[in-house]
Amino acid sequence: MPALWIANVDVSDNEAYAKYAKLASEVIPAHGGTFIARGARYVQLEGREFPRNVVARFDTVEAAVACYNSPEYQAALAHAEGAAERQLVIVEITE
């Protein structure tokens, strides 16, 4: 079943995070992900606000996890560490 990669991000170091974003924008599609929302308008209804939100669609949960664990994504992620507070969840689409 398809899955959504949902990232909520609060950037504290724009320069370092831009390096992550550039690399991740190449790595995620290379692993079969398709971006369906990136930094677009949002409405915060509950919980802590994260001003940047990214959603990508993958063919399966396993494909999304494989992308996350790939050496290429981990190299990109190194630029985000300390540059942003992030939450990332992969959710299977059931309908």
HTML snippet that shows the backbone in 3Dmol.js (N, CA, C, O; Angstrom):
<script src="https://3Dmol.org/build/3Dmol-min.js"></script>
<div id="view" style="width:600px;height:400px;position:relative"></div>
<script>
const pdb = `
ATOM      1  N   MET A   1       0.839  -1.186   0.000  1.00  0.00           N
ATOM      2  CA  MET A   1       0.000   0.000   0.000  1.00  0.00           C
ATOM      3  C   MET A   1       0.881   1.246   0.000  1.00  0.00           C
ATOM      4  O   MET A   1       1.966   1.231   0.582  1.00  0.00           O
ATOM      5  N   PRO A   2       0.437   2.308  -0.635  1.00  0.00           N
ATOM      6  CA  PRO A   2       1.204   3.559  -0.645  1.00  0.00           C
ATOM      7  C   PRO A   2       1.360   4.134   0.761  1.00  0.00           C
ATOM      8  O   PRO A   2       0.617   3.790   1.680  1.00  0.00           O
ATOM      9  N   ALA A   3       2.331   5.004   0.899  1.00  0.00           N
ATOM     10  CA  ALA A   3       2.615   5.613   2.199  1.00  0.00           C
ATOM     11  C   ALA A   3       2.982   7.077   2.020  1.00  0.00           C
ATOM     12  O   ALA A   3       3.468   7.494   0.969  1.00  0.00           O
ATOM     13  N   LEU A   4       2.737   7.841   3.070  1.00  0.00           N
ATOM     14  CA  LEU A   4       3.104   9.253   3.102  1.00  0.00           C
ATOM     15  C   LEU A   4       4.231   9.467   4.098  1.00  0.00           C
ATOM     16  O   LEU A   4       4.193   8.972   5.224  1.00  0.00           O
ATOM     17  N   TRP A   5       5.228  10.211   3.661  1.00  0.00           N
ATOM     18  CA  TRP A   5       6.358  10.667   4.479  1.00  0.00           C
ATOM     19  C   TRP A   5       5.955  12.071   4.899  1.00  0.00           C
ATOM     20  O   TRP A   5       5.841  12.960   4.055  1.00  0.00           O
ATOM     21  N   ILE A   6       5.737  12.283   6.185  1.00  0.00           N
ATOM     22  CA  ILE A   6       5.253  13.574   6.674  1.00  0.00           C
ATOM     23  C   ILE A   6       6.285  14.151   7.637  1.00  0.00           C
ATOM     24  O   ILE A   6       6.537  13.597   8.707  1.00  0.00           O
ATOM     25  N   ALA A   7       6.873  15.268   7.236  1.00  0.00           N
ATOM     26  CA  ALA A   7       7.885  15.931   8.053  1.00  0.00           C
ATOM     27  C   ALA A   7       7.371  17.293   8.493  1.00  0.00           C
ATOM     28  O   ALA A   7       6.855  18.069   7.688  1.00  0.00           O
ATOM     29  N   ASN A   8       7.519  17.568   9.775  1.00  0.00           N
ATOM     30  CA  ASN A   8       7.191  18.872  10.353  1.00  0.00           C
ATOM     31  C   ASN A   8       8.496  19.451  10.862  1.00  0.00           C
ATOM     32  O   ASN A   8       9.224  18.796  11.608  1.00  0.00           O
ATOM     33  N   VAL A   9       8.793  20.689  10.457  1.00  0.00           N
ATOM     34  CA  VAL A   9      10.130  21.232  10.677  1.00  0.00           C
ATOM     35  C   VAL A   9      10.066  22.666  11.188  1.00  0.00           C
ATOM     36  O   VAL A   9       9.255  23.470  10.729  1.00  0.00           O
ATOM     37  N   ASP A  10      10.932  22.967  12.143  1.00  0.00           N
ATOM     38  CA  ASP A  10      11.142  24.339  12.620  1.00  0.00           C
ATOM     39  C   ASP A  10      12.631  24.635  12.440  1.00  0.00           C
ATOM     40  O   ASP A  10      13.464  24.158  13.211  1.00  0.00           O
ATOM     41  N   VAL A  11      12.954  25.415  11.430  1.00  0.00           N
ATOM     42  CA  VAL A  11      14.341  25.683  11.051  1.00  0.00           C
ATOM     43  C   VAL A  11      14.940  26.768  11.942  1.00  0.00           C
ATOM     44  O   VAL A  11      14.321  27.808  12.167  1.00  0.00           O
ATOM     45  N   SER A  12      16.152  26.518  12.448  1.00  0.00           N
ATOM     46  CA  SER A  12      16.865  27.513  13.252  1.00  0.00           C
ATOM     47  C   SER A  12      18.130  28.021  12.556  1.00  0.00           C
ATOM     48  O   SER A  12      18.637  29.089  12.901  1.00  0.00           O
ATOM     49  N   ASP A  13      18.640  27.272  11.585  1.00  0.00           N
ATOM     50  CA  ASP A  13      19.826  27.667  10.816  1.00  0.00           C
ATOM     51  C   ASP A  13      19.491  27.494   9.334  1.00  0.00           C
ATOM     52  O   ASP A  13      19.625  26.404   8.778  1.00  0.00           O
ATOM     53  N   ASN A  14      19.057  28.584   8.710  1.00  0.00           N
ATOM     54  CA  ASN A  14      18.594  28.521   7.321  1.00  0.00           C
ATOM     55  C   ASN A  14      19.670  28.046   6.354  1.00  0.00           C
ATOM     56  O   ASN A  14      19.378  27.285   5.431  1.00  0.00           O
ATOM     57  N   GLU A  15      20.896  28.479   6.553  1.00  0.00           N
ATOM     58  CA  GLU A  15      21.975  28.120   5.625  1.00  0.00           C
ATOM     59  C   GLU A  15      22.252  26.614   5.644  1.00  0.00           C
ATOM     60  O   GLU A  15      22.332  25.977   4.594  1.00  0.00           O
ATOM     61  N   ALA A  16      22.395  26.063   6.830  1.00  0.00           N
ATOM     62  CA  ALA A  16      22.663  24.625   6.943  1.00  0.00           C
ATOM     63  C   ALA A  16      21.463  23.817   6.465  1.00  0.00           C
ATOM     64  O   ALA A  16      21.624  22.803   5.786  1.00  0.00           O
ATOM     65  N   TYR A  17      20.266  24.261   6.817  1.00  0.00           N
ATOM     66  CA  TYR A  17      19.077  23.508   6.421  1.00  0.00           C
ATOM     67  C   TYR A  17      18.868  23.546   4.913  1.00  0.00           C
ATOM     68  O   TYR A  17      18.352  22.590   4.334  1.00  0.00           O
ATOM     69  N   ALA A  18      19.262  24.631   4.279  1.00  0.00           N
ATOM     70  CA  ALA A  18      19.151  24.725   2.817  1.00  0.00           C
ATOM     71  C   ALA A  18      20.010  23.655   2.144  1.00  0.00           C
ATOM     72  O   ALA A  18      19.633  23.128   1.097  1.00  0.00           O
ATOM     73  N   LYS A  19      21.152  23.332   2.732  1.00  0.00           N
ATOM     74  CA  LYS A  19      22.000  22.262   2.186  1.00  0.00           C
ATOM     75  C   LYS A  19      21.271  20.925   2.282  1.00  0.00           C
ATOM     76  O   LYS A  19      21.277  20.137   1.336  1.00  0.00           O
ATOM     77  N   TYR A  20      20.642  20.675   3.433  1.00  0.00           N
ATOM     78  CA  TYR A  20      19.851  19.456   3.589  1.00  0.00           C
ATOM     79  C   TYR A  20      18.736  19.414   2.550  1.00  0.00           C
ATOM     80  O   TYR A  20      18.566  18.409   1.860  1.00  0.00           O
ATOM     81  N   ALA A  21      17.974  20.503   2.437  1.00  0.00           N
ATOM     82  CA  ALA A  21      16.814  20.539   1.544  1.00  0.00           C
ATOM     83  C   ALA A  21      17.217  20.283   0.093  1.00  0.00           C
ATOM     84  O   ALA A  21      16.523  19.571  -0.632  1.00  0.00           O
ATOM     85  N   LYS A  22      18.326  20.858  -0.321  1.00  0.00           N
ATOM     86  CA  LYS A  22      18.793  20.659  -1.701  1.00  0.00           C
ATOM     87  C   LYS A  22      19.104  19.187  -1.949  1.00  0.00           C
ATOM     88  O   LYS A  22      18.677  18.617  -2.953  1.00  0.00           O
ATOM     89  N   LEU A  23      19.842  18.582  -1.042  1.00  0.00           N
ATOM     90  CA  LEU A  23      20.204  17.171  -1.207  1.00  0.00           C
ATOM     91  C   LEU A  23      18.985  16.259  -1.094  1.00  0.00           C
ATOM     92  O   LEU A  23      18.819  15.342  -1.898  1.00  0.00           O
ATOM     93  N   ALA A  24      18.131  16.507  -0.099  1.00  0.00           N
ATOM     94  CA  ALA A  24      16.943  15.674   0.090  1.00  0.00           C
ATOM     95  C   ALA A  24      16.000  15.774  -1.103  1.00  0.00           C
ATOM     96  O   ALA A  24      15.316  14.808  -1.440  1.00  0.00           O
ATOM     97  N   SER A  25      15.962  16.939  -1.742  1.00  0.00           N
ATOM     98  CA  SER A  25      15.107  17.133  -2.920  1.00  0.00           C
ATOM     99  C   SER A  25      15.553  16.265  -4.090  1.00  0.00           C
ATOM    100  O   SER A  25      14.772  16.013  -5.008  1.00  0.00           O
ATOM    101  N   GLU A  26      16.783  15.815  -4.063  1.00  0.00           N
ATOM    102  CA  GLU A  26      17.298  14.905  -5.090  1.00  0.00           C
ATOM    103  C   GLU A  26      17.180  13.444  -4.645  1.00  0.00           C
ATOM    104  O   GLU A  26      16.836  12.571  -5.441  1.00  0.00           O
ATOM    105  N   VAL A  27      17.468  13.191  -3.367  1.00  0.00           N
ATOM    106  CA  VAL A  27      17.507  11.819  -2.854  1.00  0.00           C
ATOM    107  C   VAL A  27      16.114  11.202  -2.781  1.00  0.00           C
ATOM    108  O   VAL A  27      15.928  10.053  -3.181  1.00  0.00           O
ATOM    109  N   ILE A  28      15.148  11.940  -2.282  1.00  0.00           N
ATOM    110  CA  ILE A  28      13.805  11.375  -2.100  1.00  0.00           C
ATOM    111  C   ILE A  28      13.217  10.915  -3.436  1.00  0.00           C
ATOM    112  O   ILE A  28      12.745   9.781  -3.514  1.00  0.00           O
ATOM    113  N   PRO A  29      13.222  11.734  -4.487  1.00  0.00           N
ATOM    114  CA  PRO A  29      12.721  11.235  -5.778  1.00  0.00           C
ATOM    115  C   PRO A  29      13.552  10.073  -6.343  1.00  0.00           C
ATOM    116  O   PRO A  29      13.006   9.181  -6.993  1.00  0.00           O
ATOM    117  N   ALA A  30      14.853  10.081  -6.098  1.00  0.00           N
ATOM    118  CA  ALA A  30      15.703   8.988  -6.578  1.00  0.00           C
ATOM    119  C   ALA A  30      15.327   7.657  -5.930  1.00  0.00           C
ATOM    120  O   ALA A  30      15.620   6.592  -6.474  1.00  0.00           O
ATOM    121  N   HIS A  31      14.679   7.720  -4.769  1.00  0.00           N
ATOM    122  CA  HIS A  31      14.231   6.514  -4.064  1.00  0.00           C
ATOM    123  C   HIS A  31      12.739   6.278  -4.237  1.00  0.00           C
ATOM    124  O   HIS A  31      12.135   5.523  -3.476  1.00  0.00           O
ATOM    125  N   GLY A  32      12.143   6.920  -5.234  1.00  0.00           N
ATOM    126  CA  GLY A  32      10.743   6.660  -5.558  1.00  0.00           C
ATOM    127  C   GLY A  32       9.739   7.576  -4.903  1.00  0.00           C
ATOM    128  O   GLY A  32       8.536   7.400  -5.094  1.00  0.00           O
ATOM    129  N   GLY A  33      10.193   8.547  -4.139  1.00  0.00           N
ATOM    130  CA  GLY A  33       9.270   9.475  -3.485  1.00  0.00           C
ATOM    131  C   GLY A  33       8.831  10.587  -4.427  1.00  0.00           C
ATOM    132  O   GLY A  33       9.602  11.044  -5.271  1.00  0.00           O
ATOM    133  N   THR A  34       7.589  11.014  -4.272  1.00  0.00           N
ATOM    134  CA  THR A  34       7.038  12.132  -5.033  1.00  0.00           C
ATOM    135  C   THR A  34       6.556  13.176  -4.045  1.00  0.00           C
ATOM    136  O   THR A  34       5.698  12.893  -3.209  1.00  0.00           O
ATOM    137  N   PHE A  35       7.098  14.377  -4.134  1.00  0.00           N
ATOM    138  CA  PHE A  35       6.656  15.440  -3.235  1.00  0.00           C
ATOM    139  C   PHE A  35       5.245  15.876  -3.612  1.00  0.00           C
ATOM    140  O   PHE A  35       4.953  16.132  -4.780  1.00  0.00           O
ATOM    141  N   ILE A  36       4.372  15.956  -2.602  1.00  0.00           N
ATOM    142  CA  ILE A  36       3.018  16.454  -2.855  1.00  0.00           C
ATOM    143  C   ILE A  36       2.739  17.738  -2.083  1.00  0.00           C
ATOM    144  O   ILE A  36       1.750  18.417  -2.357  1.00  0.00           O
ATOM    145  N   ALA A  37       3.587  18.079  -1.129  1.00  0.00           N
ATOM    146  CA  ALA A  37       3.492  19.371  -0.427  1.00  0.00           C
ATOM    147  C   ALA A  37       4.862  19.693   0.153  1.00  0.00           C
ATOM    148  O   ALA A  37       5.500  18.849   0.781  1.00  0.00           O
ATOM    149  N   ARG A  38       5.307  20.937  -0.069  1.00  0.00           N
ATOM    150  CA  ARG A  38       6.598  21.379   0.483  1.00  0.00           C
ATOM    151  C   ARG A  38       6.502  22.849   0.824  1.00  0.00           C
ATOM    152  O   ARG A  38       6.413  23.695  -0.065  1.00  0.00           O
ATOM    153  N   GLY A  39       6.519  23.157   2.115  1.00  0.00           N
ATOM    154  CA  GLY A  39       6.543  24.544   2.549  1.00  0.00           C
ATOM    155  C   GLY A  39       5.323  25.340   2.125  1.00  0.00           C
ATOM    156  O   GLY A  39       5.388  26.566   2.031  1.00  0.00           O
ATOM    157  N   ALA A  40       4.223  24.670   1.871  1.00  0.00           N
ATOM    158  CA  ALA A  40       3.012  25.343   1.402  1.00  0.00           C
ATOM    159  C   ALA A  40       2.191  25.884   2.577  1.00  0.00           C
ATOM    160  O   ALA A  40       2.510  25.654   3.744  1.00  0.00           O
ATOM    161  N   ARG A  41       1.161  26.586   2.240  1.00  0.00           N
ATOM    162  CA  ARG A  41       0.235  27.140   3.234  1.00  0.00           C
ATOM    163  C   ARG A  41      -0.298  26.010   4.113  1.00  0.00           C
ATOM    164  O   ARG A  41      -0.570  24.911   3.631  1.00  0.00           O
ATOM    165  N   TYR A  42      -0.440  26.290   5.389  1.00  0.00           N
ATOM    166  CA  TYR A  42      -0.980  25.309   6.322  1.00  0.00           C
ATOM    167  C   TYR A  42      -1.783  26.029   7.395  1.00  0.00           C
ATOM    168  O   TYR A  42      -1.665  27.244   7.559  1.00  0.00           O
ATOM    169  N   VAL A  43      -2.591  25.283   8.118  1.00  0.00           N
ATOM    170  CA  VAL A  43      -3.356  25.800   9.247  1.00  0.00           C
ATOM    171  C   VAL A  43      -3.032  24.914  10.444  1.00  0.00           C
ATOM    172  O   VAL A  43      -3.253  23.703  10.400  1.00  0.00           O
ATOM    173  N   GLN A  44      -2.513  25.507  11.507  1.00  0.00           N
ATOM    174  CA  GLN A  44      -2.175  24.771  12.720  1.00  0.00           C
ATOM    175  C   GLN A  44      -3.421  24.694  13.592  1.00  0.00           C
ATOM    176  O   GLN A  44      -3.918  25.725  14.043  1.00  0.00           O
ATOM    177  N   LEU A  45      -3.930  23.503  13.835  1.00  0.00           N
ATOM    178  CA  LEU A  45      -5.136  23.343  14.635  1.00  0.00           C
ATOM    179  C   LEU A  45      -4.842  22.837  16.043  1.00  0.00           C
ATOM    180  O   LEU A  45      -5.535  23.213  16.989  1.00  0.00           O
ATOM    181  N   GLU A  46      -3.839  22.001  16.194  1.00  0.00           N
ATOM    182  CA  GLU A  46      -3.496  21.464  17.509  1.00  0.00           C
ATOM    183  C   GLU A  46      -1.989  21.264  17.595  1.00  0.00           C
ATOM    184  O   GLU A  46      -1.298  21.181  16.580  1.00  0.00           O
ATOM    185  N   GLY A  47      -1.498  21.189  18.822  1.00  0.00           N
ATOM    186  CA  GLY A  47      -0.100  20.851  19.053  1.00  0.00           C
ATOM    187  C   GLY A  47       0.867  21.973  18.741  1.00  0.00           C
ATOM    188  O   GLY A  47       0.477  23.101  18.437  1.00  0.00           O
ATOM    189  N   ARG A  48       2.137  21.630  18.826  1.00  0.00           N
ATOM    190  CA  ARG A  48       3.215  22.586  18.597  1.00  0.00           C
ATOM    191  C   ARG A  48       3.278  22.951  17.126  1.00  0.00           C
ATOM    192  O   ARG A  48       3.131  22.094  16.255  1.00  0.00           O
ATOM    193  N   GLU A  49       3.496  24.218  16.860  1.00  0.00           N
ATOM    194  CA  GLU A  49       3.577  24.680  15.477  1.00  0.00           C
ATOM    195  C   GLU A  49       4.961  24.413  14.891  1.00  0.00           C
ATOM    196  O   GLU A  49       5.983  24.732  15.498  1.00  0.00           O
ATOM    197  N   PHE A  50       4.969  23.832  13.718  1.00  0.00           N
ATOM    198  CA  PHE A  50       6.170  23.652  12.913  1.00  0.00           C
ATOM    199  C   PHE A  50       5.919  24.394  11.604  1.00  0.00           C
ATOM    200  O   PHE A  50       5.068  23.977  10.818  1.00  0.00           O
ATOM    201  N   PRO A  51       6.647  25.492  11.354  1.00  0.00           N
ATOM    202  CA  PRO A  51       6.327  26.352  10.217  1.00  0.00           C
ATOM    203  C   PRO A  51       6.597  25.757   8.835  1.00  0.00           C
ATOM    204  O   PRO A  51       6.102  26.282   7.837  1.00  0.00           O
ATOM    205  N   ARG A  52       7.363  24.682   8.757  1.00  0.00           N
ATOM    206  CA  ARG A  52       7.618  24.060   7.448  1.00  0.00           C
ATOM    207  C   ARG A  52       7.113  22.623   7.507  1.00  0.00           C
ATOM    208  O   ARG A  52       7.425  21.875   8.433  1.00  0.00           O
ATOM    209  N   ASN A  53       6.337  22.258   6.513  1.00  0.00           N
ATOM    210  CA  ASN A  53       5.754  20.923   6.460  1.00  0.00           C
ATOM    211  C   ASN A  53       5.983  20.338   5.074  1.00  0.00           C
ATOM    212  O   ASN A  53       5.788  21.009   4.060  1.00  0.00           O
ATOM    213  N   VAL A  54       6.399  19.082   5.048  1.00  0.00           N
ATOM    214  CA  VAL A  54       6.713  18.417   3.786  1.00  0.00           C
ATOM    215  C   VAL A  54       6.010  17.064   3.765  1.00  0.00           C
ATOM    216  O   VAL A  54       6.052  16.314   4.740  1.00  0.00           O
ATOM    217  N   VAL A  55       5.365  16.763   2.643  1.00  0.00           N
ATOM    218  CA  VAL A  55       4.713  15.472   2.461  1.00  0.00           C
ATOM    219  C   VAL A  55       5.188  14.882   1.135  1.00  0.00           C
ATOM    220  O   VAL A  55       5.142  15.537   0.093  1.00  0.00           O
ATOM    221  N   ALA A  56       5.643  13.636   1.197  1.00  0.00           N
ATOM    222  CA  ALA A  56       6.039  12.907  -0.010  1.00  0.00           C
ATOM    223  C   ALA A  56       5.317  11.566  -0.016  1.00  0.00           C
ATOM    224  O   ALA A  56       5.069  10.971   1.032  1.00  0.00           O
ATOM    225  N   ARG A  57       4.991  11.111  -1.200  1.00  0.00           N
ATOM    226  CA  ARG A  57       4.301   9.834  -1.357  1.00  0.00           C
ATOM    227  C   ARG A  57       5.300   8.792  -1.862  1.00  0.00           C
ATOM    228  O   ARG A  57       6.090   9.054  -2.769  1.00  0.00           O
ATOM    229  N   PHE A  58       5.245   7.608  -1.255  1.00  0.00           N
ATOM    230  CA  PHE A  58       6.061   6.467  -1.674  1.00  0.00           C
ATOM    231  C   PHE A  58       5.135   5.298  -1.998  1.00  0.00           C
ATOM    232  O   PHE A  58       3.977   5.287  -1.581  1.00  0.00           O
ATOM    233  N   ASP A  59       5.638   4.324  -2.732  1.00  0.00           N
ATOM    234  CA  ASP A  59       4.826   3.158  -3.091  1.00  0.00           C
ATOM    235  C   ASP A  59       4.462   2.306  -1.883  1.00  0.00           C
ATOM    236  O   ASP A  59       3.392   1.700  -1.842  1.00  0.00           O
ATOM    237  N   THR A  60       5.366   2.262  -0.891  1.00  0.00           N
ATOM    238  CA  THR A  60       5.140   1.459   0.312  1.00  0.00           C
ATOM    239  C   THR A  60       5.825   2.111   1.508  1.00  0.00           C
ATOM    240  O   THR A  60       6.694   2.968   1.348  1.00  0.00           O
ATOM    241  N   VAL A  61       5.425   1.699   2.703  1.00  0.00           N
ATOM    242  CA  VAL A  61       6.116   2.133   3.922  1.00  0.00           C
ATOM    243  C   VAL A  61       7.580   1.709   3.844  1.00  0.00           C
ATOM    244  O   VAL A  61       8.477   2.475   4.195  1.00  0.00           O
ATOM    245  N   GLU A  62       7.808   0.490   3.383  1.00  0.00           N
ATOM    246  CA  GLU A  62       9.170  -0.037   3.311  1.00  0.00           C
ATOM    247  C   GLU A  62      10.053   0.796   2.381  1.00  0.00           C
ATOM    248  O   GLU A  62      11.233   0.997   2.665  1.00  0.00           O
ATOM    249  N   ALA A  63       9.491   1.278   1.278  1.00  0.00           N
ATOM    250  CA  ALA A  63      10.262   2.120   0.351  1.00  0.00           C
ATOM    251  C   ALA A  63      10.650   3.436   1.015  1.00  0.00           C
ATOM    252  O   ALA A  63      11.765   3.923   0.827  1.00  0.00           O
ATOM    253  N   ALA A  64       9.737   4.012   1.788  1.00  0.00           N
ATOM    254  CA  ALA A  64      10.033   5.266   2.489  1.00  0.00           C
ATOM    255  C   ALA A  64      11.105   5.047   3.555  1.00  0.00           C
ATOM    256  O   ALA A  64      12.016   5.861   3.700  1.00  0.00           O
ATOM    257  N   VAL A  65      10.994   3.955   4.293  1.00  0.00           N
ATOM    258  CA  VAL A  65      11.992   3.640   5.324  1.00  0.00           C
ATOM    259  C   VAL A  65      13.352   3.370   4.677  1.00  0.00           C
ATOM    260  O   VAL A  65      14.382   3.789   5.205  1.00  0.00           O
ATOM    261  N   ALA A  66      13.362   2.682   3.551  1.00  0.00           N
ATOM    262  CA  ALA A  66      14.621   2.422   2.845  1.00  0.00           C
ATOM    263  C   ALA A  66      15.259   3.727   2.389  1.00  0.00           C
ATOM    264  O   ALA A  66      16.480   3.875   2.456  1.00  0.00           O
ATOM    265  N   CYS A  67      14.456   4.667   1.930  1.00  0.00           N
ATOM    266  CA  CYS A  67      14.979   5.979   1.549  1.00  0.00           C
ATOM    267  C   CYS A  67      15.613   6.647   2.761  1.00  0.00           C
ATOM    268  O   CYS A  67      16.744   7.128   2.686  1.00  0.00           O
ATOM    269  N   TYR A  68      14.892   6.678   3.875  1.00  0.00           N
ATOM    270  CA  TYR A  68      15.401   7.311   5.091  1.00  0.00           C
ATOM    271  C   TYR A  68      16.729   6.692   5.522  1.00  0.00           C
ATOM    272  O   TYR A  68      17.655   7.406   5.908  1.00  0.00           O
ATOM    273  N   ASN A  69      16.818   5.391   5.457  1.00  0.00           N
ATOM    274  CA  ASN A  69      18.016   4.684   5.921  1.00  0.00           C
ATOM    275  C   ASN A  69      19.150   4.660   4.903  1.00  0.00           C
ATOM    276  O   ASN A  69      20.250   4.203   5.217  1.00  0.00           O
ATOM    277  N   SER A  70      18.901   5.142   3.696  1.00  0.00           N
ATOM    278  CA  SER A  70      19.929   5.094   2.651  1.00  0.00           C
ATOM    279  C   SER A  70      21.118   5.981   3.019  1.00  0.00           C
ATOM    280  O   SER A  70      20.951   6.998   3.694  1.00  0.00           O
ATOM    281  N   PRO A  71      22.302   5.603   2.583  1.00  0.00           N
ATOM    282  CA  PRO A  71      23.481   6.437   2.843  1.00  0.00           C
ATOM    283  C   PRO A  71      23.324   7.854   2.282  1.00  0.00           C
ATOM    284  O   PRO A  71      23.797   8.818   2.883  1.00  0.00           O
ATOM    285  N   GLU A  72      22.663   7.975   1.140  1.00  0.00           N
ATOM    286  CA  GLU A  72      22.484   9.291   0.520  1.00  0.00           C
ATOM    287  C   GLU A  72      21.601  10.200   1.376  1.00  0.00           C
ATOM    288  O   GLU A  72      21.908  11.377   1.565  1.00  0.00           O
ATOM    289  N   TYR A  73      20.502   9.640   1.890  1.00  0.00           N
ATOM    290  CA  TYR A  73      19.624  10.462   2.725  1.00  0.00           C
ATOM    291  C   TYR A  73      20.297  10.781   4.057  1.00  0.00           C
ATOM    292  O   TYR A  73      20.183  11.902   4.552  1.00  0.00           O
ATOM    293  N   GLN A  74      20.983   9.827   4.629  1.00  0.00           N
ATOM    294  CA  GLN A  74      21.663  10.074   5.900  1.00  0.00           C
ATOM    295  C   GLN A  74      22.732  11.153   5.750  1.00  0.00           C
ATOM    296  O   GLN A  74      22.945  11.943   6.671  1.00  0.00           O
ATOM    297  N   ALA A  75      23.405  11.195   4.599  1.00  0.00           N
ATOM    298  CA  ALA A  75      24.383  12.260   4.342  1.00  0.00           C
ATOM    299  C   ALA A  75      23.686  13.615   4.265  1.00  0.00           C
ATOM    300  O   ALA A  75      24.200  14.609   4.777  1.00  0.00           O
ATOM    301  N   ALA A  76      22.521  13.655   3.630  1.00  0.00           N
ATOM    302  CA  ALA A  76      21.746  14.904   3.571  1.00  0.00           C
ATOM    303  C   ALA A  76      21.289  15.304   4.967  1.00  0.00           C
ATOM    304  O   ALA A  76      21.385  16.469   5.353  1.00  0.00           O
ATOM    305  N   LEU A  77      20.794  14.331   5.715  1.00  0.00           N
ATOM    306  CA  LEU A  77      20.257  14.581   7.050  1.00  0.00           C
ATOM    307  C   LEU A  77      21.296  15.169   7.996  1.00  0.00           C
ATOM    308  O   LEU A  77      20.945  15.904   8.919  1.00  0.00           O
ATOM    309  N   ALA A  78      22.550  14.856   7.780  1.00  0.00           N
ATOM    310  CA  ALA A  78      23.616  15.402   8.625  1.00  0.00           C
ATOM    311  C   ALA A  78      23.602  16.930   8.615  1.00  0.00           C
ATOM    312  O   ALA A  78      23.974  17.555   9.609  1.00  0.00           O
ATOM    313  N   HIS A  79      23.179  17.538   7.507  1.00  0.00           N
ATOM    314  CA  HIS A  79      23.107  19.001   7.424  1.00  0.00           C
ATOM    315  C   HIS A  79      21.937  19.562   8.235  1.00  0.00           C
ATOM    316  O   HIS A  79      21.976  20.719   8.654  1.00  0.00           O
ATOM    317  N   ALA A  80      20.902  18.759   8.459  1.00  0.00           N
ATOM    318  CA  ALA A  80      19.730  19.215   9.210  1.00  0.00           C
ATOM    319  C   ALA A  80      19.945  19.126  10.717  1.00  0.00           C
ATOM    320  O   ALA A  80      19.316  19.855  11.483  1.00  0.00           O
ATOM    321  N   GLU A  81      20.826  18.241  11.134  1.00  0.00           N
ATOM    322  CA  GLU A  81      21.070  18.063  12.565  1.00  0.00           C
ATOM    323  C   GLU A  81      21.638  19.346  13.154  1.00  0.00           C
ATOM    324  O   GLU A  81      22.660  19.854  12.691  1.00  0.00           O
ATOM    325  N   GLY A  82      20.978  19.856  14.162  1.00  0.00           N
ATOM    326  CA  GLY A  82      21.383  21.105  14.786  1.00  0.00           C
ATOM    327  C   GLY A  82      20.890  22.337  14.051  1.00  0.00           C
ATOM    328  O   GLY A  82      21.030  23.454  14.548  1.00  0.00           O
ATOM    329  N   ALA A  83      20.309  22.143  12.867  1.00  0.00           N
ATOM    330  CA  ALA A  83      19.810  23.266  12.071  1.00  0.00           C
ATOM    331  C   ALA A  83      18.296  23.383  12.134  1.00  0.00           C
ATOM    332  O   ALA A  83      17.719  24.366  11.669  1.00  0.00           O
ATOM    333  N   ALA A  84      17.650  22.363  12.718  1.00  0.00           N
ATOM    334  CA  ALA A  84      16.190  22.370  12.775  1.00  0.00           C
ATOM    335  C   ALA A  84      15.703  21.359  13.798  1.00  0.00           C
ATOM    336  O   ALA A  84      16.364  20.361  14.084  1.00  0.00           O
ATOM    337  N   GLU A  85      14.536  21.647  14.335  1.00  0.00           N
ATOM    338  CA  GLU A  85      13.816  20.645  15.119  1.00  0.00           C
ATOM    339  C   GLU A  85      12.846  19.994  14.151  1.00  0.00           C
ATOM    340  O   GLU A  85      12.097  20.680  13.455  1.00  0.00           O
ATOM    341  N   ARG A  86      12.860  18.666  14.107  1.00  0.00           N
ATOM    342  CA  ARG A  86      12.063  17.955  13.112  1.00  0.00           C
ATOM    343  C   ARG A  86      11.259  16.837  13.745  1.00  0.00           C
ATOM    344  O   ARG A  86      11.661  16.239  14.744  1.00  0.00           O
ATOM    345  N   GLN A  87      10.123  16.572  13.141  1.00  0.00           N
ATOM    346  CA  GLN A  87       9.355  15.363  13.413  1.00  0.00           C
ATOM    347  C   GLN A  87       9.143  14.699  12.065  1.00  0.00           C
ATOM    348  O   GLN A  87       8.835  15.372  11.082  1.00  0.00           O
ATOM    349  N   LEU A  88       9.303  13.396  12.011  1.00  0.00           N
ATOM    350  CA  LEU A  88       9.093  12.674  10.756  1.00  0.00           C
ATOM    351  C   LEU A  88       8.330  11.402  11.053  1.00  0.00           C
ATOM    352  O   LEU A  88       8.703  10.630  11.937  1.00  0.00           O
ATOM    353  N   VAL A  89       7.263  11.189  10.309  1.00  0.00           N
ATOM    354  CA  VAL A  89       6.473   9.972  10.454  1.00  0.00           C
ATOM    355  C   VAL A  89       6.134   9.470   9.052  1.00  0.00           C
ATOM    356  O   VAL A  89       5.932  10.255   8.126  1.00  0.00           O
ATOM    357  N   ILE A  90       6.077   8.159   8.919  1.00  0.00           N
ATOM    358  CA  ILE A  90       5.645   7.546   7.668  1.00  0.00           C
ATOM    359  C   ILE A  90       4.329   6.836   7.962  1.00  0.00           C
ATOM    360  O   ILE A  90       4.242   6.011   8.872  1.00  0.00           O
ATOM    361  N   VAL A  91       3.316   7.170   7.182  1.00  0.00           N
ATOM    362  CA  VAL A  91       1.965   6.671   7.429  1.00  0.00           C
ATOM    363  C   VAL A  91       1.470   5.929   6.193  1.00  0.00           C
ATOM    364  O   VAL A  91       1.492   6.468   5.086  1.00  0.00           O
ATOM    365  N   GLU A  92       1.028   4.704   6.386  1.00  0.00           N
ATOM    366  CA  GLU A  92       0.468   3.943   5.274  1.00  0.00           C
ATOM    367  C   GLU A  92      -0.902   4.493   4.895  1.00  0.00           C
ATOM    368  O   GLU A  92      -1.721   4.799   5.761  1.00  0.00           O
ATOM    369  N   ILE A  93      -1.139   4.614   3.603  1.00  0.00           N
ATOM    370  CA  ILE A  93      -2.445   5.060   3.110  1.00  0.00           C
ATOM    371  C   ILE A  93      -3.347   3.834   3.070  1.00  0.00           C
ATOM    372  O   ILE A  93      -3.010   2.836   2.433  1.00  0.00           O
ATOM    373  N   THR A  94      -4.479   3.899   3.739  1.00  0.00           N
ATOM    374  CA  THR A  94      -5.351   2.730   3.851  1.00  0.00           C
ATOM    375  C   THR A  94      -6.550   2.775   2.917  1.00  0.00           C
ATOM    376  O   THR A  94      -7.301   1.803   2.837  1.00  0.00           O
ATOM    377  N   GLU A  95      -6.744   3.864   2.220  1.00  0.00           N
ATOM    378  CA  GLU A  95      -7.893   3.957   1.304  1.00  0.00           C
ATOM    379  C   GLU A  95      -7.444   4.301  -0.084  1.00  0.00           C
ATOM    380  O   GLU A  95      -8.271   4.421  -0.988  1.00  0.00           O
TER     381      GLU A  95
END
`;
const viewer = $3Dmol.createViewer("view");
viewer.addModel(pdb, "pdb");
viewer.setStyle({}, {cartoon: {color: "spectrum"}});
viewer.zoomTo();
viewer.render();
</script>
